[in-house]
């Protein structure tokens, strides 16, 4: 994910912090140090409150990471591919492939809130021990705040609205009852849109009433609304594409030779590519080696074009999604969602025969499936 840094791995899954994550620590520290800790543990210096407020903010950030890591580990246990776990200013997100069953989805979704509840109980127990047995009121107040914050985090995430965990659980239940994954995703997404709109409205009213936390709630609501809308659109697209193969939605692909200079490539290959946004590259033996974008090549300074080969500026194959003509297109799109945003290239007997773009998906999903050409016709497009 762009703008994030790696902080390690758990179960082979990369853990990342988005550039906005420090903002979360700052906001939490200010609230803790200026209000909560002085009220819960009076009689300490301002420096002590600031230090322990930072510790509390880091504790909750680590709790968010544990919450998302629980999703990742549950998915890993269910043999579902997980791209990464990322923490940012408004929470966290785990990018993974779609679960194969409603039961798997429900278990993966429930793992996060269950972890937060467990951490909340541990923190509250630690707070009682620290404050009452060891007589350390300030650390005890931080642990108590962390415990209540984790319990609140679990409760908030259990709201039945996608993309929150409760929305995933709701989707799993509807999927199990109706047997329709996309229909269930659309229902939970609609619930997420409603919940997000309510959060924005309530947060804005609180902000107008001079409650600074209202702005944070409104921002979370905006994030929930945008994510829920994306899920509804994805579910509708997948529902329209259900039963289609890659061959039904791909376009024939014009390929280029990776040993050519950028100048020659733009002169000879670009006119043949037309409006094709990405051009696959092959070596002298016709093997796929990568791909380039026309805008990227045209952005290169004219003085470098004659001395630069296209393979030196191409995106490698691990940035592309490779598919077969007979694969279900929904499975390929699921894999594409975990990639680095590269194109879907279609190979038949090691030859590039097609490419899938977003425009192709919109066009084919809106057309009559009976007009789709049979997969066998695309064998004529080998190069």
Residue pairs with C-beta under 8 A, 6 or more apart in sequence:
1 16
1 18
1 84
1 86
1 95
3 18
3 19
4 16
4 17
4 18
4 19
4 86
4 88
5 16
5 17
6 14
6 15
6 16
7 15
7 16
7 17
8 14
8 15
9 15
10 69
10 72
10 73
10 85
11 69
11 72
11 73
11 76
12 76
13 69
13 72
13 73
13 76
13 82
13 84
13 85
14 83
14 84
14 85
15 65
15 69
15 84
15 85
16 84
16 85
16 86
16 87
17 86
17 87
17 88
18 86
18 87
18 88
18 89
20 88
20 89
20 90
21 61
21 87
21 88
21 89
23 89
24 57
24 61
24 87
24 88
24 89
24 90
25 54
25 57
25 58
25 61
26 57
27 89
27 216
28 53
28 56
28 57
28 60
28 61
29 50
29 53
29 54
29 56
29 57
30 53
31 53
31 213
32 49
32 52
32 53
32 56
32 57
32 142
32 145
33 46
33 49
33 50
33 52
33 53
33 54
34 49
36 141
36 145
37 44
37 49
37 52
37 53
37 56
37 138
37 141
37 142
37 145
38 44
38 49
40 137
40 141
40 144
40 145
41 137
41 138
41 140
41 141
44 138
48 138
49 138
52 138
52 139
52 141
52 142
53 142
55 142
56 142
56 145
56 146
59 123
59 142
59 143
59 146
60 146
60 149
60 150
61 87
63 116
63 119
63 146
63 149
63 150
63 153
64 87
64 91
64 92
64 153
65 85
65 87
65 92
66 115
66 116
66 119
67 92
67 112
67 113
67 115
67 116
67 153
67 157
68 85
68 86
68 87
68 92
68 93
68 94
68 112
69 85
69 115
70 111
70 112
70 114
70 115
71 85
71 94
71 96
71 108
71 109
71 111
71 112
71 165
72 82
72 85
72 94
72 96
73 111
74 107
74 108
74 111
75 81
75 82
75 94
75 96
75 99
75 108
76 82
78 99
78 100
78 104
78 107
78 108
80 96
80 97
80 98
80 99
80 100
80 104
80 108
81 96
81 97
81 338
82 94
82 95
82 96
82 97
83 95
83 96
83 338
84 94
84 95
85 92
85 93
85 94
85 95
86 92
86 93
86 94
86 95
90 219
90 220
90 223
91 220
91 223
93 163
95 337
95 338
96 108
96 338
97 334
97 335
97 337
97 338
98 181
98 334
99 105
99 108
102 172
102 173
102 175
102 176
102 181
102 184
103 172
103 176
105 168
105 171
105 172
105 175
106 168
106 169
106 172
106 173
106 176
108 168
109 165
109 166
109 168
109 169
109 172
110 165
110 169
112 154
112 157
112 165
113 153
113 154
113 155
113 157
113 158
113 165
113 166
114 154
116 150
116 151
116 153
116 154
116 157
117 150
117 151
117 154
119 146
119 147
119 150
120 146
120 147
120 148
120 149
120 150
120 151
120 153
120 154
121 147
122 147
123 143
123 144
123 146
123 147
123 150
124 143
124 144
124 147
124 148
125 147
126 143
126 147
127 140
127 141
127 142
127 143
127 144
127 146
127 147
128 140
130 136
130 139
130 140
130 143
131 137
131 139
131 140
131 141
131 144
132 140
134 140
156 164
157 164
157 165
157 166
158 164
158 165
158 166
158 169
159 166
159 167
159 195
160 166
160 167
160 169
160 170
160 188
160 191
161 167
161 170
161 188
161 191
161 192
161 194
161 195
161 196
161 224
161 228
162 168
162 170
162 171
162 185
162 188
162 189
162 191
162 192
162 227
162 228
162 231
163 192
163 224
163 227
163 228
163 231
164 192
164 195
164 224
167 188
167 189
167 191
167 192
167 228
168 188
170 184
170 187
170 188
170 191
171 181
171 184
171 185
171 187
171 188
172 184
173 184
174 180
174 183
174 184
174 187
174 188
175 181
175 184
178 184
181 238
182 235
182 236
182 238
182 239
182 242
183 235
183 239
185 231
185 232
185 234
185 235
185 238
186 232
186 235
186 236
186 239
188 231
189 228
189 229
189 231
189 232
189 235
190 228
190 232
191 228
192 224
192 225
192 227
192 228
192 231
193 225
193 228
193 229
193 232
195 221
195 224
195 228
196 221
196 222
196 223
196 224
196 225
196 226
196 228
197 221
197 225
198 221
199 217
199 218
199 220
199 221
199 224
200 218
200 221
200 222
200 225
201 221
202 214
202 217
202 221
203 214
203 215
203 216
203 217
203 218
203 219
203 220
203 221
204 214
204 218
205 214
206 213
206 214
206 217
207 214
207 215
207 218
208 214
237 361
237 365
238 330
238 333
240 365
240 366
241 249
241 329
241 330
241 333
241 361
241 364
241 365
242 330
243 328
243 369
244 328
244 329
244 330
244 364
244 369
244 372
245 325
245 326
245 327
245 328
245 329
245 375
246 323
246 324
246 325
246 326
246 327
246 328
246 329
246 332
246 344
246 346
246 354
246 356
247 325
247 326
247 346
247 354
247 373
247 374
247 375
247 378
248 329
248 364
248 369
248 372
248 373
248 375
249 329
249 356
249 360
249 361
249 364
249 365
249 372
250 325
250 344
250 346
250 353
250 354
250 355
250 356
250 360
250 378
251 276
251 354
251 355
251 356
251 357
251 360
252 353
252 354
252 378
252 381
253 276
253 279
253 280
253 345
253 346
253 352
253 353
253 354
253 355
253 381
253 383
254 269
254 272
254 273
254 274
254 276
254 279
255 279
255 280
255 281
255 282
255 352
255 383
256 265
256 269
256 273
256 279
256 280
256 281
256 282
256 292
256 310
257 265
257 269
257 281
257 282
257 283
257 284
257 310
258 281
258 282
258 283
258 289
258 290
258 309
258 310
258 311
258 314
259 283
259 284
259 309
259 311
260 268
260 269
260 309
260 310
261 305
261 306
261 307
261 308
261 309
261 310
262 297
262 300
262 304
262 305
262 306
262 308
262 309
262 310
262 313
263 305
263 306
265 292
265 297
265 310
266 297
266 298
266 305
269 279
270 279
270 294
270 297
273 279
273 294
276 294
276 355
277 293
277 294
277 343
277 357
278 291
278 292
278 293
278 342
278 343
278 355
278 357
279 291
279 292
279 293
279 294
280 288
280 290
280 291
280 320
280 345
280 352
280 355
281 288
281 289
281 290
281 291
281 292
281 310
281 311
281 314
282 288
282 289
282 352
282 383
283 289
286 350
286 351
286 383
287 350
288 317
288 322
288 345
288 347
288 350
288 352
289 311
289 314
289 317
290 311
290 314
290 315
290 316
290 317
290 319
290 320
291 314
291 315
291 319
291 320
291 342
291 343
291 345
292 310
292 313
292 314
292 315
296 313
297 310
297 313
300 308
300 313
315 342
318 340
319 339
319 340
319 341
319 342
320 339
320 342
320 343
320 344
320 345
321 332
321 335
321 336
321 339
321 342
321 343
321 344
321 345
322 344
322 345
322 347
323 332
323 335
323 344
323 345
323 346
323 347
323 356
324 346
324 347
324 348
325 346
325 348
325 353
325 354
325 375
325 378
326 375
329 356
329 361
332 344
332 356
333 344
333 361
336 344
343 355
343 356
343 357
344 355
344 356
345 352
345 354
345 355
346 352
346 353
346 354
346 355
346 356
346 378
347 353
348 378
348 379
348 382
349 382
351 382
351 383
352 382
352 383
353 378
353 379
353 381
353 382
354 378
354 381
364 372
